[in-house]
């Protein structure tokens, strides 16, 4: 069995597809009795084998569905979704009410439980923090003897220690089975603006100074060599920000699902199934621009791959105590694809290790933080 990263392979001793929290608890008890580890898996979008195991693989897609969408009440607007539900399925349920989660992943075909367990960075994280900071309550089945009690509900008010441990906890402290997700009003149409930037410092300045509901940035290969920088600002209303080179009005769903045609093309080209040695780090804000420039000076397009992406995002995390990040964090994602004729997987992994070393020396951290790969050698 492989994950999206396509680097680590593991064959589970058993695959269980629970359809309820009670079945998750039974699977955990059986795994413990057999001396096997149990690892939840959504759509396997991890990159270094975090969703793989040689023990019991819990296929959480059997536990999927949106059970309620509330537009008001003591908790405010919210949706109740099982952990194996994709963010696309969440939107299908909430958009008819004019609502959506405040933070969405760029790629919607990942699961609620998976991204809450990792943290969940999105284009609105500069305003709302991580997805894990926007969940109101969780149902969790804990490992070991606690599994006998089935799922327990945790929130900032009820079992706050467990609530803080499982958010961005990568499944180490228990299996999330259901989430209560905060919702916010969204418009029918948005304005998507592209802002060219001179360098990394300029890109981060645009992200920090522009008032927009969604902000992200990329470095792209420039004609003649080197890299060019580009910010993307998406507004729910108002005029394009200063420096905008292109602006496009489009339906909210088209914006939220903007990667769907790109993914279809990558699938057709065979790029989607190639190894993806992604390296992602949180950099301290006061050193981020220099570190990004240094990383890209040492990287040519072949080091990222034909369909690789360099993602740059100034953000805030919100209150997620289990996630250690530097002050004023900036996410640098070297989202590499081992395309034919480009750098090899070992070379890309070596570049990721060098990036992580530089980030840690500067006070940065890996994302996802404290992942399996932090405690075991990165595959070579």
WOFENMO-V473937 format. One record per pair of residues at least 12 apart in sequence whose C-alpha atoms are under 7 Angstrom apart, sorted by the first residue. I is the first residue (numbers start at 1). J is the second residue. D is the distance in whole Angstrom. If there is no record, write none. Layout:
i=I j=J d=D
i=I j=J d=D
This chain:
i=3 j=44 d=5
i=3 j=45 d=6
i=3 j=46 d=6
i=3 j=47 d=6
i=3 j=49 d=6
i=3 j=51 d=7
i=4 j=44 d=6
i=4 j=45 d=5
i=4 j=46 d=6
i=4 j=47 d=6
i=4 j=276 d=7
i=5 j=46 d=6
i=5 j=47 d=4
i=5 j=48 d=6
i=5 j=275 d=5
i=5 j=276 d=4
i=5 j=277 d=6
i=6 j=274 d=7
i=6 j=275 d=4
i=6 j=276 d=6
i=7 j=48 d=7
i=7 j=275 d=6
i=8 j=48 d=6
i=8 j=49 d=5
i=10 j=52 d=6
i=10 j=53 d=6
i=10 j=54 d=6
i=11 j=53 d=7
i=11 j=54 d=5
i=12 j=53 d=6
i=12 j=54 d=4
i=12 j=55 d=5
i=12 j=56 d=6
i=12 j=57 d=6
i=13 j=54 d=6
i=13 j=55 d=5
i=13 j=56 d=6
i=14 j=55 d=7
i=14 j=56 d=5
i=14 j=57 d=6
i=15 j=56 d=6
i=15 j=57 d=5
i=15 j=58 d=6
i=15 j=59 d=7
i=16 j=57 d=6
i=16 j=58 d=5
i=16 j=59 d=6
i=17 j=58 d=6
i=17 j=59 d=5
i=17 j=60 d=6
i=17 j=62 d=5
i=18 j=59 d=7
i=18 j=60 d=7
i=18 j=62 d=6
i=18 j=63 d=6
i=19 j=62 d=5
i=19 j=63 d=5
i=20 j=63 d=6
i=21 j=150 d=7
i=21 j=151 d=6
i=21 j=177 d=6
i=22 j=150 d=6
i=25 j=141 d=6
i=25 j=147 d=5
i=25 j=148 d=7
i=25 j=150 d=5
i=28 j=143 d=7
i=28 j=147 d=6
i=29 j=144 d=7
i=29 j=147 d=6
i=31 j=56 d=6
i=32 j=144 d=6
i=36 j=55 d=5
i=36 j=56 d=7
i=37 j=55 d=5
i=37 j=56 d=6
i=38 j=55 d=6
i=38 j=56 d=5
i=38 j=57 d=6
i=38 j=58 d=7
i=39 j=51 d=6
i=39 j=52 d=7
i=39 j=53 d=6
i=39 j=56 d=6
i=39 j=57 d=5
i=39 j=58 d=6
i=40 j=57 d=6
i=40 j=58 d=5
i=40 j=59 d=6
i=40 j=60 d=6
i=40 j=175 d=7
i=41 j=57 d=7
i=41 j=58 d=6
i=41 j=59 d=5
i=41 j=60 d=6
i=42 j=59 d=6
i=42 j=60 d=5
i=42 j=61 d=6
i=42 j=84 d=6
i=42 j=111 d=6
i=42 j=114 d=6
i=43 j=110 d=6
i=43 j=111 d=7
i=45 j=110 d=7
i=47 j=276 d=7
i=47 j=277 d=7
i=47 j=278 d=7
i=48 j=373 d=6
i=50 j=372 d=6
i=60 j=83 d=7
i=60 j=84 d=5
i=61 j=84 d=4
i=61 j=85 d=7
i=62 j=84 d=7
i=63 j=82 d=6
i=63 j=83 d=7
i=63 j=84 d=5
i=64 j=82 d=5
i=64 j=83 d=6
i=64 j=84 d=5
i=64 j=85 d=4
i=65 j=81 d=6
i=65 j=82 d=6
i=65 j=85 d=6
i=66 j=80 d=6
i=66 j=81 d=4
i=66 j=82 d=6
i=66 j=90 d=6
i=66 j=93 d=7
i=67 j=80 d=5
i=67 j=81 d=6
i=68 j=80 d=5
i=69 j=94 d=7
i=77 j=182 d=6
i=77 j=183 d=5
i=77 j=184 d=7
i=78 j=180 d=7
i=78 j=181 d=5
i=78 j=182 d=5
i=78 j=183 d=5
i=79 j=180 d=6
i=79 j=181 d=5
i=79 j=182 d=7
i=80 j=179 d=6
i=80 j=180 d=5
i=80 j=181 d=6
i=81 j=178 d=6
i=81 j=179 d=5
i=81 j=180 d=7
i=82 j=177 d=6
i=82 j=178 d=4
i=82 j=179 d=6
i=83 j=111 d=7
i=83 j=112 d=5
i=83 j=113 d=4
i=83 j=176 d=6
i=83 j=177 d=5
i=83 j=178 d=5
i=83 j=179 d=7
i=84 j=111 d=5
i=84 j=112 d=6
i=84 j=113 d=6
i=85 j=111 d=5
i=85 j=112 d=6
i=86 j=108 d=7
i=86 j=109 d=6
i=86 j=110 d=5
i=86 j=111 d=4
i=86 j=112 d=6
i=87 j=108 d=5
i=87 j=109 d=6
i=87 j=110 d=6
i=87 j=111 d=6
i=87 j=112 d=6
i=88 j=108 d=5
i=88 j=109 d=6
i=98 j=185 d=6
i=98 j=186 d=6
i=98 j=187 d=7
i=99 j=183 d=6
i=99 j=184 d=5
i=99 j=185 d=4
i=99 j=186 d=5
i=100 j=183 d=5
i=100 j=184 d=6
i=100 j=185 d=6
i=100 j=186 d=6
i=101 j=181 d=7
i=101 j=182 d=6
i=101 j=183 d=4
i=101 j=184 d=6
i=102 j=124 d=7
i=102 j=128 d=7
i=102 j=183 d=6
i=102 j=184 d=6
i=103 j=122 d=6
i=103 j=123 d=7
i=103 j=124 d=5
i=103 j=125 d=6
i=103 j=128 d=7
i=103 j=130 d=7
i=103 j=131 d=6
i=104 j=122 d=5
i=105 j=120 d=7
i=105 j=121 d=6
i=105 j=122 d=5
i=106 j=122 d=6
i=106 j=259 d=7
i=107 j=259 d=6
i=108 j=257 d=7
i=113 j=176 d=6
i=116 j=131 d=6
i=116 j=132 d=5
i=116 j=167 d=6
i=116 j=168 d=6
i=117 j=166 d=6
i=117 j=167 d=5
i=117 j=168 d=4
i=117 j=169 d=5
i=117 j=170 d=5
i=117 j=171 d=6
i=118 j=168 d=4
i=118 j=169 d=7
i=118 j=170 d=5
i=118 j=368 d=6
i=119 j=131 d=6
i=119 j=132 d=5
i=119 j=167 d=7
i=119 j=168 d=4
i=120 j=132 d=6
i=123 j=214 d=5
i=123 j=215 d=5
i=123 j=216 d=6
i=124 j=213 d=6
i=124 j=214 d=5
i=124 j=215 d=6
i=125 j=315 d=5
i=125 j=316 d=6
i=125 j=317 d=7
i=126 j=314 d=7
i=126 j=315 d=4
i=126 j=316 d=5
i=128 j=318 d=7
i=129 j=315 d=7
i=129 j=316 d=5
i=129 j=317 d=4
i=129 j=318 d=4
i=130 j=317 d=5
i=130 j=318 d=6
i=132 j=167 d=6
i=132 j=168 d=7
i=132 j=320 d=7
i=133 j=318 d=5
i=133 j=319 d=6
i=133 j=320 d=6
i=134 j=181 d=7
i=134 j=182 d=6
i=135 j=179 d=7
i=135 j=180 d=6
i=135 j=181 d=5
i=135 j=182 d=6
i=136 j=155 d=6
i=136 j=180 d=5
i=136 j=181 d=6
i=136 j=182 d=6
i=137 j=153 d=7
i=137 j=154 d=6
i=137 j=155 d=4
i=137 j=179 d=6
i=137 j=180 d=5
i=138 j=153 d=6
i=138 j=154 d=5
i=138 j=155 d=6
i=138 j=176 d=7
i=138 j=178 d=6
i=138 j=179 d=5
i=138 j=180 d=6
i=139 j=151 d=6
i=139 j=152 d=5
i=139 j=153 d=4
i=139 j=154 d=6
i=139 j=176 d=6
i=139 j=177 d=5
i=139 j=178 d=5
i=139 j=179 d=6
i=140 j=152 d=5
i=140 j=153 d=6
i=140 j=174 d=6
i=140 j=175 d=5
i=140 j=176 d=4
i=140 j=177 d=6
i=141 j=174 d=5
i=141 j=175 d=5
i=141 j=176 d=7
i=142 j=173 d=6
i=142 j=174 d=4
i=142 j=175 d=6
i=143 j=173 d=7
i=143 j=174 d=6
i=164 j=320 d=7
i=164 j=321 d=6
i=164 j=322 d=6
i=165 j=322 d=6
i=167 j=320 d=7
i=167 j=322 d=7
i=168 j=322 d=6
i=168 j=323 d=6
i=169 j=322 d=7
i=170 j=371 d=7
i=187 j=236 d=6
i=187 j=252 d=7
i=188 j=251 d=6
i=188 j=252 d=5
i=189 j=249 d=7
i=189 j=250 d=5
i=189 j=251 d=4
i=189 j=252 d=5
i=190 j=234 d=7
i=190 j=235 d=6
i=190 j=236 d=5
i=190 j=237 d=7
i=190 j=249 d=6
i=190 j=250 d=6
i=190 j=251 d=6
i=190 j=252 d=6
i=191 j=234 d=6
i=191 j=235 d=5
i=191 j=236 d=6
i=191 j=247 d=7
i=191 j=248 d=6
i=191 j=249 d=4
i=191 j=250 d=7
i=192 j=233 d=6
i=192 j=234 d=4
i=192 j=235 d=7
i=192 j=247 d=6
i=192 j=248 d=5
i=192 j=249 d=6
i=193 j=232 d=6
i=193 j=233 d=5
i=193 j=234 d=6
i=193 j=240 d=6
i=193 j=244 d=6
i=193 j=246 d=6
i=193 j=247 d=4
i=193 j=248 d=7
i=194 j=230 d=7
i=194 j=231 d=6
i=194 j=232 d=5
i=194 j=233 d=7
i=194 j=244 d=6
i=194 j=245 d=6
i=194 j=246 d=5
i=194 j=247 d=6
i=195 j=230 d=6
i=195 j=231 d=5
i=195 j=232 d=6
i=195 j=243 d=6
i=195 j=244 d=5
i=195 j=245 d=6
i=196 j=229 d=6
i=196 j=230 d=4
i=196 j=231 d=6
i=196 j=245 d=7
i=197 j=229 d=5
i=197 j=230 d=5
i=197 j=231 d=7
i=198 j=229 d=6
i=199 j=229 d=6
i=200 j=229 d=7
i=200 j=289 d=5
i=200 j=292 d=7
i=200 j=293 d=7
i=201 j=289 d=5
i=203 j=217 d=7
i=203 j=229 d=7
i=203 j=230 d=7
i=203 j=231 d=6
i=204 j=314 d=6
i=207 j=314 d=6
i=210 j=241 d=7
i=212 j=233 d=6
i=212 j=234 d=6
i=212 j=235 d=5
i=213 j=234 d=6
i=213 j=235 d=5
i=213 j=236 d=7
i=214 j=233 d=6
i=214 j=234 d=5
i=214 j=235 d=7
i=215 j=232 d=6
i=215 j=233 d=5
i=215 j=234 d=7
i=216 j=231 d=6
i=216 j=232 d=5
i=216 j=233 d=7
i=216 j=312 d=7
i=216 j=313 d=5
i=217 j=230 d=6
i=217 j=231 d=4
i=217 j=232 d=6
i=217 j=311 d=6
i=217 j=312 d=5
i=217 j=313 d=6
i=218 j=230 d=5
i=218 j=231 d=7
i=218 j=310 d=5
i=218 j=311 d=5
i=218 j=312 d=6
i=219 j=310 d=5
i=219 j=311 d=7
i=221 j=301 d=6
i=271 j=307 d=7
i=271 j=339 d=7
i=274 j=337 d=7
i=274 j=338 d=6
i=274 j=339 d=7
i=275 j=337 d=6
i=275 j=338 d=5
i=276 j=336 d=6
i=276 j=337 d=5
i=276 j=338 d=6
i=277 j=336 d=5
i=277 j=337 d=7
i=277 j=345 d=7
i=277 j=348 d=6
i=277 j=349 d=6
i=278 j=334 d=6
i=278 j=335 d=5
i=278 j=336 d=5
i=279 j=333 d=6
i=279 j=334 d=5
i=279 j=335 d=6
i=279 j=352 d=5
i=280 j=331 d=7
i=280 j=332 d=6
i=280 j=333 d=4
i=280 j=334 d=6
i=280 j=366 d=6
i=280 j=367 d=5
i=281 j=331 d=6
i=281 j=332 d=6
i=281 j=333 d=7
i=281 j=356 d=7
i=281 j=359 d=7
i=281 j=364 d=7
i=281 j=365 d=6
i=281 j=366 d=4
i=281 j=367 d=5
i=282 j=325 d=6
i=282 j=326 d=7
i=282 j=329 d=6
i=282 j=330 d=5
i=282 j=331 d=5
i=282 j=332 d=6
i=282 j=364 d=5
i=282 j=365 d=5
i=282 j=366 d=6
i=282 j=367 d=7
i=283 j=326 d=7
i=283 j=329 d=6
i=283 j=330 d=5
i=283 j=331 d=6
i=283 j=359 d=6
i=283 j=364 d=5
i=283 j=365 d=7
i=284 j=326 d=5
i=284 j=327 d=6
i=284 j=328 d=6
i=284 j=329 d=5
i=284 j=330 d=6
i=284 j=363 d=6
i=284 j=364 d=6
i=285 j=327 d=7
i=285 j=328 d=5
i=285 j=329 d=5
i=285 j=330 d=6
i=288 j=330 d=7
i=302 j=342 d=5
i=302 j=343 d=6
i=303 j=342 d=6
i=303 j=343 d=5
i=303 j=348 d=7
i=304 j=335 d=7
i=304 j=336 d=4
i=304 j=337 d=6
i=305 j=336 d=6
i=305 j=337 d=5
i=305 j=338 d=6
i=305 j=339 d=5
i=305 j=342 d=6
i=306 j=337 d=7
i=306 j=339 d=6
i=307 j=337 d=6
i=308 j=335 d=5
i=308 j=336 d=5
i=308 j=337 d=5
i=309 j=334 d=6
i=309 j=335 d=5
i=309 j=336 d=7
i=310 j=333 d=6
i=310 j=334 d=5
i=310 j=335 d=6
i=311 j=332 d=6
i=311 j=333 d=5
i=311 j=334 d=7
i=312 j=331 d=6
i=312 j=332 d=5
i=312 j=333 d=6
i=313 j=330 d=6
i=313 j=331 d=5
i=313 j=332 d=7
i=314 j=329 d=6
i=314 j=330 d=4
i=314 j=331 d=6
i=315 j=329 d=6
i=315 j=330 d=6
i=316 j=328 d=7
i=316 j=329 d=7
i=323 j=369 d=6
i=324 j=369 d=7
i=325 j=364 d=7
i=325 j=365 d=6
i=326 j=363 d=6
i=326 j=364 d=6
i=346 j=380 d=5
i=349 j=380 d=7
